Amino acid sequence: MAYKLLALNIDGTILKNNGRLPKETKEAVEFVKKKGVYVTLITSRNLLAARKIAKALKLDSMLITFQGAIIGKSLNEKIYEAVIPEERTFNIVQVLENFSCNIRLMHERYSIGNRKKVQKDLVAKTVLSSGDPFFYPTQFVDSLGDVLRDDPLTVPKIDVYFANGKERQEAAAVLREAFPNIEIIMQPNRKMEIVPQGVSKLAGLRRLGNHLGILLNEMVVIGDGIDDIPAIEAAGLGVAMGNAPAEVKKVADWVTRSNEQLGVAYMIKEHFRKQQRPEFLRKLKMKR
């Protein structure tokens, strides 16, 4: 099978635990690009942070960001965008403010979070997880509800960090009952992500595939998170990182090394070294 698209998760996949992008991964991505494979990033991060990493990988491709809510090369060049409307964003925040949690509204250009002290390291995590604060600034306020009354906001994603798992489950139950037109994605460390209905990494892959004329069975997906499972299952070749949870490894066709052991570079070299460029294969058929 000649694969036409390679989709890479960012955190825990192409980045090491210290946030570094190894040169071996850069070289592997360049190697697979020369094979004529379209390489994209598929991430819960914002587009600006993903674009910065794509630049380091010398990618000029459409990126699947905000869990699939925004697909594009830049904020001015998108093929898909889904947002939570102003009134719904406000109503969701009103519900969440009844729980012990840090709320972060993820606009395409910046984020706004509440200052509520849930756990010492949570505010730090919300800042660090966004990428470069110069490219994607974060503002903290005392009451998000008050801010939204004066300045309504549409957002592609809402991140929520809870004090404990019970609070998260209770909040999720209330939100699902009140807002059937949203998707709730549970993440590690008591984090919840809220996106518009119909948004997911898998849906983003389908949309990008339709745009490029590439089928899911012609794609390779490499990831490490629970939110990567549907895309890994649906792809022609689904790959789990060695550092992925057991649930992710269970659905994968291949388990590579961990991100600390350069798992992406290893997998690319192993699986793509024998694959020829489409132009070469077409010439071969013409000679027969």
C-alpha angles and dihedrals in degrees: 000000000000108000118212103189135041118196117195128193113219115213113058091004116059094008123069120231091268090057094254124140107222119228088230089062091049090051092048092051090050089049094054093044088058087057088063094254119147108232122203138168120236113196150142088232123104121267095251093055092044091048090055091054091044089055090054088053091047091241121156094179137119110273127213105223141165088036089303098313091116125033117181151102093251141346088274096047114053134148095192138020131172124180139181105246121246098255093045091048090052093047093048090051090050090055094045093049087069089065133067099257146116110244122201122188107208109209117181091252104030144353134239121204138179121247095226110143105232101146129351097243098040098084089048090050093052091055097043095047093061096067120229111014090206091061095037112026123202126212124193123207135180096238125019090189091060092048093050092050089061098032114025115206138200115208136183092217144013120206118203127188116196131205091229142359095254092058090050093052092048092048092048091052092051093046094049090051095047100037114036089166097070135075121227118207118192115214133184122277094039093294123149127193122202119200136165119281113278094025121127139125090260093050088049091053091051092050093049090045091053089050092051098035093244123137124222091246088059091059135089116208123193119189146140107204137088088242088060093060100091092048093046090050095048099044124097086243118018116194128192123200118240088244093054122113118263092256091061094046090050094063096040125102090213135021113208130189122290125274089255089054095050093255095169094052091046094050094046093051092046098047105031103040092090096041114105127212113268090240090057092049092049091052089049091054092048091055093054 
